[in-house]
């Protein structure tokens, strides 16, 4: 078993006529064994991609190997990002679209593997998708989700966080070198908290692609910004009410990880989540904003305790 590099595969998500969603190709990175009885799916944030979870995937494989149990770790590039297709309609870039595609992927993996249970790790947008998949009957995979990790996200997304997104998302930035792109990402994601230069580079290089000589751009379709641009405080409040009702339907075990200084989630938001619905266990990461990167020992230990042990 190669613990160092993932495999890259593709899945064709079928069109969904009811929402005029076109069929599209979904890229996913996977680690471990296709004969495993457990799949851990790790889903990234709004502008990120599946390689964010390299450290977590290797750690999971090591821990499951020690336990004598094979596991398959799946890290998709959500549509519009990384090596997945881009959509022709910008307004299709919304969580229900993503949830539909990932449910379809998991159902297909259920046929191809010996999987009996699924665990879901979702950072930011990946956690919103996870809440939909666990709380909306039509979006639930055929193999049930046993445990859900919500990494710095819940039903409430603070408006100041949405305003921050509007300030940089989909601006079409270009850089003359990979290094300059890495530096720009370090500023955008300073909420990640302290990381070594090597950690920053590992987290940043998959976020950039070479467009031409001395031209580096972000890896995502700039059109993913359109639904955010059109969001108002009223529409955000309505979405929050809907998400609370979905959250209350979640019945699996939930771990809530919160960045101590997060601008997406307040302490009050986290407290409210812990008092209703699935009543998650809460772990706060000191000195970090939005969102913990799940590459440091304390975060990995909490995850291993929840997912493996």
C-alpha positions in Angstrom: 0.0 0.0 0.0 1.5 3.3 -1.1 0.8 5.8 1.6 2.6 8.7 -0.1 0.7 9.5 -3.2 -3.1 9.2 -4.1 -4.6 7.8 -7.2 -6.7 10.0 -9.5 -10.0 8.8 -10.9 -13.0 10.3 -12.6 -16.7 9.8 -12.3 -19.4 11.0 -14.7 -22.2 12.7 -12.8 -25.4 12.2 -14.7 -27.5 15.3 -15.7 -30.4 16.3 -13.4 -33.2 17.6 -15.6 -35.3 18.9 -12.8 -32.7 21.6 -12.0 -31.3 21.8 -15.6 -28.0 20.5 -14.4 -25.7 19.2 -17.1 -23.8 16.0 -16.8 -20.2 16.6 -15.8 -16.9 14.8 -14.9 -16.0 14.8 -11.3 -12.3 14.1 -10.4 -11.5 12.4 -7.1 -8.2 11.5 -5.4 -8.3 8.2 -3.5 -6.0 6.4 -1.2 -6.0 2.9 0.3 -8.0 -0.2 -0.6 -11.0 -0.6 -2.9 -11.8 -3.7 -0.8 -12.3 -1.7 2.3 -15.5 -1.9 4.2 -15.2 1.8 5.2 -14.9 4.9 3.0 -13.8 8.2 4.5 -14.7 11.1 2.2 -13.0 14.4 2.7 -14.6 17.4 1.1 -12.9 20.8 0.8 -13.9 24.4 1.2 -15.3 26.8 -1.4 -12.1 27.7 -3.3 -10.0 24.7 -2.3 -9.5 21.2 -3.8 -9.0 17.6 -2.8 -5.3 17.7 -2.2 -5.9 19.7 0.9 -6.4 16.4 2.7 -3.1 14.7 1.8 -1.8 14.7 5.4 -5.1 13.6 6.8 -5.4 10.8 4.3 -1.9 9.4 5.0 -2.7 9.6 8.8 -6.0 7.7 8.4 -4.3 5.0 6.3 -1.6 4.6 8.9 -4.1 4.4 11.8 -6.3 1.9 10.0 -3.3 -0.2 9.0 -2.3 -0.4 12.7 -5.8 -1.5 13.5 -5.6 -4.2 10.8 -8.6 -2.7 8.9 -8.4 -1.5 5.3 -9.9 1.9 4.5 -10.5 3.9 1.3 -10.0 7.7 1.6 -11.7 9.7 -1.1 -10.9 13.4 -1.7 -13.0 14.9 -4.5 -12.3 18.1 -6.4 -15.8 19.5 -6.2 -17.1 20.5 -9.7 -15.6 23.8 -10.9 -12.4 23.1 -9.0 -9.1 21.3 -9.6 -9.3 18.6 -12.2 -13.1 18.4 -12.3 -15.2 19.9 -15.1 -16.5 23.4 -15.1 -20.3 24.0 -15.5 -21.8 26.2 -18.2 -24.3 27.8 -15.8 -22.7 29.8 -13.0 -25.8 29.6 -10.8 -25.4 25.8 -10.7 -22.4 26.3 -8.5 -24.4 25.8 -5.3 -24.4 23.2 -2.4 -27.4 21.1 -3.7 -25.5 20.6 -7.0 -22.4 19.4 -5.1 -24.4 17.2 -2.8 -26.2 15.5 -5.8 -22.8 14.8 -7.5 -21.1 13.4 -4.4 -24.1 11.3 -3.5 -23.9 9.8 -7.0 -20.2 9.2 -6.6 -20.7 7.5 -3.3 -23.4 5.3 -4.7 -21.1 4.3 -7.5 -18.3 3.5 -5.1 -20.7 1.5 -3.1 -21.2 -0.8 -6.1 -17.5 -1.0 -7.0 -16.2 -1.6 -3.4 -17.1 -3.7 -0.4 -18.0 -0.5 1.6 -20.5 -0.9 4.5 -20.1 2.5 6.1 -19.1 6.1 5.2 -17.5 8.7 7.3 -17.6 12.3 6.1 -15.0 15.1 6.8 -16.2 18.4 5.5 -14.3 21.7 5.8 -16.4 24.9 5.4 -18.4 24.3 2.1 -17.6 20.6 2.4 -19.4 20.6 5.8 -22.4 22.3 4.3 -22.5 19.6 1.6 -22.2 17.0 4.4 -25.1 18.4 6.3 -27.3 18.2 3.1 -26.2 14.6 2.4 -26.9 13.6 6.0 -30.0 15.6 6.6 -32.0 15.6 3.3 -33.6 12.2 2.5 -33.3 12.6 -1.3 -29.5 13.3 -1.0 -28.6 10.4 1.3 -26.3 7.8 -0.2 -27.4 4.2 -0.3 -24.7 3.4 2.2 -25.4 5.4 5.3 -23.0 8.0 6.8 -21.9 6.8 10.2 -19.9 9.9 11.4 -19.7 13.5 10.2 -17.0 16.0 10.9 -18.0 19.6 10.5 -14.8 21.7 10.2 -15.6 25.3 11.2 -19.0 25.3 9.7 -22.7 25.0 10.6 -26.1 26.2 9.6 -25.1 29.9 10.3 -22.5 31.6 8.0 -21.7 35.0 9.4 -22.5 37.9 7.0 -19.0 39.4 7.5 -17.5 36.2 6.2 -19.7 36.4 3.1 -18.6 40.0 2.6 -14.9 38.9 2.8 -15.6 36.2 0.1 -17.1 38.9 -2.2 -13.8 40.8 -1.8 -11.6 38.3 -3.4 -13.5 35.4 -5.0 -13.5 35.0 -8.8 -11.4 38.1 -9.5 -9.3 36.4 -12.1 -5.9 37.0 -10.4 -2.8 36.1 -12.4 0.8 35.7 -11.1 4.1 35.8 -12.9 5.4 32.8 -10.9 4.3 29.9 -8.7 6.0 31.5 -5.8 4.0 34.8 -6.2 0.8 32.7 -6.3 1.8 30.9 -3.1 2.5 34.3 -1.4 -0.9 35.6 -2.5 -2.7 32.5 -1.1 -0.9 32.9 2.2 -2.5 36.3 2.6 -5.9 35.2 1.5 -5.9 32.2 3.9 -4.1 33.9 6.8 -7.0 32.6 9.0 -5.4 29.1 8.7 -3.1 30.3 11.5 0.6 29.4 12.0 2.2 27.0 9.5 5.7 26.4 8.4 6.8 27.5 4.9 6.8 23.9 3.7 3.3 23.4 5.0 2.1 26.6 3.2 3.7 25.5 0.0 2.2 22.0 0.2 -1.3 23.5 0.8 -0.9 26.1 -1.9 0.8 24.5 -4.9 -2.3 22.4 -5.9 -4.3 25.7 -5.8 -2.4 27.1 -8.8 -2.2 26.0 -12.4 0.1 27.3 -15.2 -1.9 29.0 -17.9 1.2 29.9 -20.0 4.7 31.3 -19.8 4.9 33.4 -16.6 1.2 33.0 -16.1 -0.2 31.2 -13.0 -3.9 31.3 -12.1 -6.1 29.8 -9.4 -7.3 26.3 -10.1 -11.1 27.1 -10.1 -13.7 28.5 -12.4 -14.2 32.2 -11.6 -17.9 31.6 -12.1 -18.2 29.9 -8.7 -18.3 33.5 -7.4 -21.6 34.3 -9.1 -24.0 32.8 -6.5 -22.0 34.5 -3.7 -22.2 37.9 -5.5 -26.0 37.6 -5.8 -26.4 36.7 -2.1 -28.1 39.3 0.1 -28.5 39.4 3.9 -32.2 38.5 3.4 -31.3 35.4 1.2 -28.6 34.4 3.6 -31.1 34.6 6.5 -33.5 32.4 4.6 -30.8 29.9 3.8 -29.8 29.8 7.5 -33.4 28.8 8.5 -33.4 26.1 5.9 -30.0 24.8 7.1 -31.1 24.7 10.7 -34.1 22.5 9.7 -31.8 20.2 7.8 -29.2 20.1 10.6 -31.9 19.0 13.1 -32.6 16.0 10.9 -29.0 14.7 11.1 -28.9 11.5 13.2 -25.3 10.3 12.8 -22.5 11.1 15.3 -21.0 14.5 14.7 -17.7 16.2 15.7 -17.6 20.0 15.4 -14.2 21.5 15.0 -14.0 25.3 15.4 -11.3 27.8 14.8 -11.0 29.9 17.9 -10.9 33.1 15.9 -13.2 32.0 13.1 -15.1 34.8 11.2 -17.5 32.2 9.7 -18.7 30.8 13.1 -19.1 32.5 16.4 -18.9 30.8 19.8 -22.6 31.4 20.1 -23.2 29.5 16.8 -21.2 26.6 18.0 -23.0 26.5 21.4 -26.4 26.5 19.6 -25.3 23.6 17.4 -24.2 21.6 20.5 -27.6 22.0 22.1 -29.8 20.7 19.3 -30.0 18.3 16.4 -27.1 15.7 16.5 -25.6 17.6 19.5 -22.0 17.3 18.4 -18.8 17.1 20.4 -17.0 20.4 20.1 -13.2 20.9 19.7 -11.8 24.4 19.4 -8.4 25.0 17.8 -6.5 27.8 19.5 -5.0 30.6 17.5 -6.7 29.7 14.3 -9.5 31.4 12.3 -11.3 30.0 9.4 -10.5 27.2 9.0 -8.3 24.6 10.7 -6.3 22.8 8.0 -6.3 19.4 9.8 -2.5 19.0 9.3 -1.3 19.5 12.8 -0.9 16.8 15.5 -3.6 18.1 17.9 -6.2 18.2 15.1 -5.2 14.8 13.7 -5.4 13.2 17.2 -9.0 14.5 17.7 -9.9 13.2 14.2 -8.3 9.8 14.8 -10.1 9.4 18.2 -13.4 10.2 16.5 -13.0 8.3 13.2 -10.8 5.3 14.0 -10.6 4.6 17.7 
